[in-house]
Amino acid sequence: MDTTNIKHGEYIGGEKLPDNLVKLLSESDTIAIDTEADSLHHYFHRVCLIQLNVNENYFIIDPLQCKDMEKLFSLFADKLIILHGGDYDIRVMKRDFGFIPHKVFDTMIAMQLLGYEKLGLADLVERHFRIVLAKGPQKMDWSMRPLPEKMITYAVNDVKYLLKLHKILMNELEEKNRVNWVEENCAHLIESSVADKGENDELWRIKGSYVLNRAELEYLKELWLWREEEAKLTNVPVFRIFKNEWLLELARWCAQEKEKPLTESPLYGLISPWKERAYRAQTAINKARKTKPSKWPFVKKPVLGKRKDVDPEIMELLKKKRDEIATDLKVDPHVILNHKSLATVASAHIDNGNFSETEDLQHFYNWQKELLWPSFIKIINDCIEEKNKKRKLKKSKKTKRSDNHSAAADTPNRNKSHRDSEKAGRKEKSGGATPLSETVSESNVSGSL
């Protein structure tokens, strides 16, 4: 299919971009974009379709056939790009075409910050236009050619309403003074989506692996690596080779049945149709069996507990205040500040009436600081002051009890000193002789002791 008019727009799959698209892109400051990829069907997935809404003109770009992609993305530069749930779109456009948008507006982020409960594009379209979008072929292979009209219609619908929705949402954001909120969040969306995550040599620690012991983890690691290589060889997603729950089960079996071959495993039937694949799986198992226990991976439990440096009382007070503010704004409390961020604030230090500028606090949005910091700082200061008062009072009571104890211990000495003084005085009056009554008394006391 070359450049072709379709029911809802224009399909572009030729060598060059048509002049009308180039002209429209050159004259427009804002465009809506969506992408479709084949990640559910291939290990080496790629962008298979790019949908555009340029001034309410709809285009379907076929990057598998169009040879003018570099020019296309050069025309996107410095434009405001409207997306819905755009983190994946931004990531794959950078990966496949080296394109990083200058500025984006994500309608899903706007919906969250406006307090929308339903966040799907279909929900948004139905709410504002009373149009029910048909459920699309989400699991279809977007790399197939030619594409059925049903798939093209679905693809166009993903951008058809975005420009109008952008205007509606912007009006709502302006009414509630939250435009800067969306701008900050969307800027972070670009930054986080294109960030280099670096090498991760522990991707094999799949969900559920934390319950395995060290021997089982060693088998899991080798089996995971085996599955990766099989997926690359056949260019299919890893879940089509061997599902995660099967990996976990087979790792347990291997650790328990150390001498048995793979053919005796209850899961062998899932691999047996591919004899070479089964042979390579056995090779991976043999490698794990030969690994010394000292080289086995260590068990890593998920972090589920509370941070040790967080005062639970402060945490609870901050959470209560956040929830109050979120209720007033009619926004989900976790959109205002999630639990992890709340714990970071609860453990922060206050210096000269404000939070100390630590790296942990650098990641908060300015709108969050303006919205939350004044009340949070007061809560923490009040809580610390109250704790200090209680601590001083407790220390004061302890000191008082110590003084009373010392005084009580010293009383017999003071009484004896007083009696000795009286005795000396009486002796002096009698010319130095000891009165008979005192002699008898002291004699009796001495006898009784």
Secondary structure, DSSP 8 states (H G I E B T S, - for coil): --SEEETTEEEE-SSS--HHHHHHHHH-SEEEEEEEE-TTT-SS--EEEEEEEETTEEEEE-TTT-S-HHHHHHTTTT-EEEESSTHHHHHHHHHHH----SEEEEHHHHHHHHT-S--SHHHHHHHHH--------TTS-TT-SS--HHHHHHHHHHHHTHHHHHHHHHHHHHHTT-HHHHHHHHHHHHHHHHS-----TTTT--TTGGGS-HHHHHHHHHHHHHHHHHHHHHT--GGGT--HHHHHHHHHHHHHSTTS-GGGSTTGGGTTTSHHHHHHHHHHHHHHHHS-GGGS--------S--TTS-HHHHHHHHHHHHHHHHHHTS-HHHH--HHHHHHHHT--EETTEE---GGGGGS-HHHHHHHHHHHHHHHHHHHHHHHHHHHHHHHHHHHHHHHHHHHHHHHHHHHHHHHHHHHHHHHHTTT---HHHHHHHHHHHHH-
